[in-house]
Amino acid sequence: TSPPRMVTAVEILDGARDVGTRIVVVDTQGLHPGCDVAELLLDQDREVELITTAPYAGSNVHPLVWRLLYQRLLKKGLKVSPFTQVIDLIDGSIKLRNSITGIEEARASVDTIVFADNRKVDDSLFRSLKDKATEVYAIGDCLAPRSAEQAIYEAQNVARRI
């Protein structure tokens, strides 16, 4: 299985349409882009899950707007996974960890991962090396926009596994 395509919310909002049907939106900031791109994709009859490290999607959207936005998204079928971060991409699946429970799980057959913050994924080095080495791991901003602390934590986990 090929890995999911990775795009930004801006690319989706600017008209990128070749995203498949199963979409995971990763929102680390809790602002409008995550909810907005999720709604656009839901309106295009896509299956959308919004992954957020916050307690709920759109956590930094103004409270007067948030309630109506959230109600609308849930009625359209949005699946929300709070307190959750992307930790790996494995064989076409996206691996997630809930920061409260520590439970890790995978989402199989994801077509596209949409990053809904201001930073971009750059996995070009990972992709160029993955077929040339026995073991290559995606961590940090190669996997998803992250803080330095998250990237260091991921690097430590990979180092312990190998």
Sine and cosine of phi, psi and omega as CSV:
sin_phi,cos_phi,sin_psi,cos_psi,sin_omega,cos_omega
0.00,0.00,0.71,-0.71,0.00,-1.00
-0.98,0.19,0.46,-0.89,0.00,-1.00
-0.93,0.38,0.41,-0.91,0.02,-1.00
-0.89,0.46,0.51,-0.86,0.12,-0.99
-0.95,0.32,0.61,-0.80,0.00,-1.00
-0.89,-0.46,0.82,-0.57,0.00,-1.00
-0.67,-0.74,0.18,-0.98,0.06,-1.00
-0.98,-0.17,0.31,-0.95,0.07,-1.00
-0.86,0.51,-0.61,0.79,0.00,-1.00
-0.87,0.49,-0.67,0.75,0.02,-1.00
-0.88,0.47,-0.64,0.76,0.03,-1.00
-0.92,0.38,-0.73,0.68,-0.02,-1.00
-0.91,0.41,-0.44,0.90,0.05,-1.00
-0.99,0.12,-0.03,1.00,0.12,-0.99
0.88,-0.48,0.03,1.00,0.05,-1.00
-0.86,0.51,0.82,-0.57,-0.07,-1.00
-0.87,-0.49,-0.25,0.97,-0.05,-1.00
-0.99,0.12,0.93,0.37,-0.11,-0.99
-0.87,-0.48,-0.04,1.00,-0.01,-1.00
0.98,0.18,-0.30,-0.95,-0.08,-1.00
-0.94,-0.35,-0.47,0.88,-0.01,-1.00
-0.98,-0.22,0.93,-0.36,-0.12,-0.99
-0.86,-0.51,0.68,-0.73,0.16,-0.99
-0.91,-0.42,0.84,-0.55,0.06,-1.00
-0.98,-0.19,0.82,-0.57,0.00,-1.00
-0.96,-0.27,0.88,-0.47,-0.04,-1.00
-0.85,-0.53,0.95,-0.32,-0.01,-1.00
-0.99,-0.15,-0.09,1.00,-0.07,-1.00
-0.93,-0.36,-0.32,0.95,0.01,-1.00
0.94,0.33,0.42,0.91,0.01,-1.00
-0.99,-0.16,-0.09,-1.00,-0.06,-1.00
-0.87,0.50,-0.63,0.77,-0.12,-0.99
-0.80,0.59,-0.64,0.77,0.01,-1.00
-0.87,0.49,-0.76,0.65,0.01,-1.00
-0.93,0.38,-0.65,0.76,-0.03,-1.00
-0.90,0.44,-0.73,0.69,-0.02,-1.00
-0.94,0.35,-0.57,0.82,0.07,-1.00
-0.88,0.48,-0.69,0.72,-0.01,-1.00
-0.91,0.41,-0.67,0.74,0.04,-1.00
-0.85,0.52,-0.70,0.71,-0.01,-1.00
-0.93,0.36,-0.61,0.79,0.08,-1.00
-0.88,0.47,-0.63,0.77,0.03,-1.00
-0.92,0.39,-0.32,0.95,0.05,-1.00
-1.00,-0.10,0.29,0.96,0.02,-1.00
0.88,0.47,0.58,0.82,0.09,-1.00
-1.00,-0.05,0.41,-0.91,0.10,-0.99
-1.00,-0.01,0.89,-0.46,-0.15,-0.99
-0.82,-0.57,0.73,-0.68,0.15,-0.99
-0.86,-0.52,0.76,-0.65,0.03,-1.00
-0.97,-0.22,0.89,-0.46,0.02,-1.00
-0.99,-0.13,0.79,-0.61,0.01,-1.00
-0.65,-0.76,0.59,-0.80,0.07,-1.00
-0.98,0.19,-0.22,0.98,-0.02,-1.00
-0.99,0.14,0.17,-0.99,0.04,-1.00
-0.92,0.40,-0.38,0.93,0.03,-1.00
-0.36,-0.93,0.37,-0.93,0.00,-1.00
-0.91,0.41,0.61,-0.79,0.03,-1.00
0.93,0.36,0.51,0.86,-0.09,-1.00
-0.88,0.48,-0.36,0.93,0.02,-1.00
-0.96,-0.28,0.21,0.98,0.10,-1.00
-0.99,0.14,0.60,-0.80,-0.03,-1.00
-0.80,0.60,0.71,-0.70,-0.07,-1.00
-0.82,0.57,-0.56,0.83,0.00,-1.00
-0.93,0.37,-0.48,0.88,0.01,-1.00
-1.00,0.00,-0.61,0.80,-0.14,-0.99
-0.84,0.54,-0.74,0.67,-0.08,-1.00
-0.85,0.52,-0.75,0.66,0.01,-1.00
-0.91,0.41,-0.65,0.76,0.03,-1.00
-0.88,0.48,-0.74,0.67,-0.03,-1.00
-0.89,0.45,-0.69,0.72,0.04,-1.00
-0.86,0.52,-0.70,0.71,-0.02,-1.00
-0.89,0.46,-0.70,0.72,-0.01,-1.00
-0.90,0.44,-0.68,0.73,0.00,-1.00
-0.92,0.40,-0.62,0.79,0.05,-1.00
-0.90,0.44,-0.50,0.86,0.00,-1.00
-0.99,0.14,-0.09,1.00,0.09,-1.00
0.98,-0.20,0.25,0.97,0.02,-1.00
-0.90,0.44,0.75,-0.67,0.15,-0.99
-0.99,-0.13,0.75,-0.66,-0.04,-1.00
-0.88,-0.47,0.74,-0.68,0.07,-1.00
-0.87,-0.49,0.99,-0.12,-0.01,-1.00
-0.98,0.18,0.25,-0.97,0.03,-1.00
0.80,0.60,0.55,0.84,-0.14,-0.99
-0.82,-0.57,0.63,-0.77,0.04,-1.00
-0.76,-0.65,0.44,-0.90,0.08,-1.00
-0.98,0.18,0.76,-0.65,0.01,-1.00
-0.88,-0.48,-0.28,0.96,-0.02,-1.00
-0.18,-0.98,0.34,-0.94,0.17,-0.99
-0.87,-0.49,0.84,-0.54,-0.06,-1.00
-0.73,-0.68,0.87,-0.49,0.11,-0.99
0.71,0.70,0.75,0.66,0.05,-1.00
0.99,0.13,0.05,1.00,0.02,-1.00
-0.92,-0.39,0.36,-0.93,0.08,-1.00
-0.94,-0.33,0.79,-0.61,-0.02,-1.00
-0.99,-0.16,0.72,-0.69,-0.09,-1.00
-0.84,-0.55,0.42,-0.91,0.11,-0.99
-0.72,-0.70,0.76,-0.65,0.11,-0.99
-0.99,0.13,0.83,-0.55,-0.09,-1.00
-0.96,0.28,-0.26,0.97,0.04,-1.00
-1.00,0.03,-0.77,0.64,-0.07,-1.00
-1.00,0.00,-0.36,0.93,-0.08,-1.00
0.98,0.20,-0.02,1.00,-0.03,-1.00
-0.94,0.35,0.74,-0.67,0.06,-1.00
-0.96,-0.29,0.63,-0.77,0.05,-1.00
-0.49,-0.87,0.28,-0.96,-0.03,-1.00
-0.88,-0.47,0.48,-0.88,0.15,-0.99
-0.93,-0.36,0.93,-0.36,-0.03,-1.00
-1.00,0.08,0.39,-0.92,0.10,-0.99
0.83,0.55,0.62,0.79,0.09,-1.00
-0.99,0.17,0.78,-0.62,0.00,-1.00
-0.99,0.17,-0.68,0.73,-0.10,-1.00
-0.58,-0.81,0.63,-0.78,0.15,-0.99
-0.94,-0.34,0.82,-0.58,0.00,-1.00
-0.95,-0.31,0.85,-0.53,0.03,-1.00
-0.99,-0.10,0.88,-0.48,-0.13,-0.99
-0.96,-0.28,0.83,0.56,0.17,-0.99
-0.61,-0.79,-0.14,-0.99,-0.14,-0.99
-0.99,0.12,-0.19,0.98,-0.03,-1.00
-0.99,-0.14,0.36,-0.93,-0.04,-1.00
-0.89,-0.45,0.53,-0.85,0.13,-0.99
-0.97,0.26,0.67,-0.75,0.15,-0.99
-0.78,-0.63,1.00,-0.09,-0.03,-1.00
-0.96,-0.29,0.34,0.94,-0.05,-1.00
-0.89,0.46,-0.66,0.75,0.03,-1.00
-0.91,0.41,-0.70,0.71,0.03,-1.00
-0.84,0.54,-0.75,0.66,-0.03,-1.00
-0.90,0.44,-0.59,0.80,-0.02,-1.00
-0.95,0.30,-0.41,0.91,-0.04,-1.00
-0.99,-0.14,-0.35,0.94,-0.18,-0.98
-0.88,0.48,-0.48,0.88,0.02,-1.00
-1.00,-0.08,-0.03,1.00,-0.06,-1.00
-0.95,-0.30,-0.11,0.99,-0.02,-1.00
-0.72,-0.69,0.39,-0.92,-0.01,-1.00
-0.92,0.38,-0.68,0.73,-0.01,-1.00
-0.73,-0.68,0.84,-0.54,0.08,-1.00
-0.71,-0.71,0.73,-0.69,-0.07,-1.00
-0.85,-0.52,0.65,-0.76,0.08,-1.00
-1.00,-0.09,0.84,-0.54,0.06,-1.00
-0.65,-0.76,0.18,-0.98,0.06,-1.00
0.87,0.50,-0.57,-0.82,-0.07,-1.00
-0.93,0.36,-0.19,0.98,0.12,-0.99
-0.93,0.38,-0.55,0.84,-0.03,-1.00
-1.00,-0.04,-0.72,0.69,0.01,-1.00
-0.25,-0.97,0.53,-0.85,0.04,-1.00
-0.82,0.57,0.77,-0.64,-0.13,-0.99
-0.61,-0.79,0.19,-0.98,0.17,-0.98
-1.00,0.09,0.27,-0.96,0.04,-1.00
-0.87,0.49,-0.62,0.78,0.00,-1.00
-0.88,0.47,-0.66,0.75,0.02,-1.00
-0.91,0.41,-0.65,0.76,0.01,-1.00
-0.91,0.42,-0.66,0.76,0.02,-1.00
-0.90,0.43,-0.68,0.73,0.03,-1.00
-0.87,0.49,-0.71,0.71,0.02,-1.00
-0.90,0.44,-0.66,0.75,0.02,-1.00
-0.88,0.47,-0.65,0.76,0.04,-1.00
-0.89,0.45,-0.68,0.73,0.02,-1.00
-0.89,0.46,-0.67,0.74,0.03,-1.00
-0.91,0.41,-0.69,0.72,0.00,-1.00
-0.86,0.51,-0.62,0.78,0.02,-1.00
-0.93,0.36,-0.54,0.84,0.00,-1.00
-0.95,0.30,-0.53,0.85,-0.04,-1.00
-0.99,-0.17,0.00,0.00,0.00,0.00
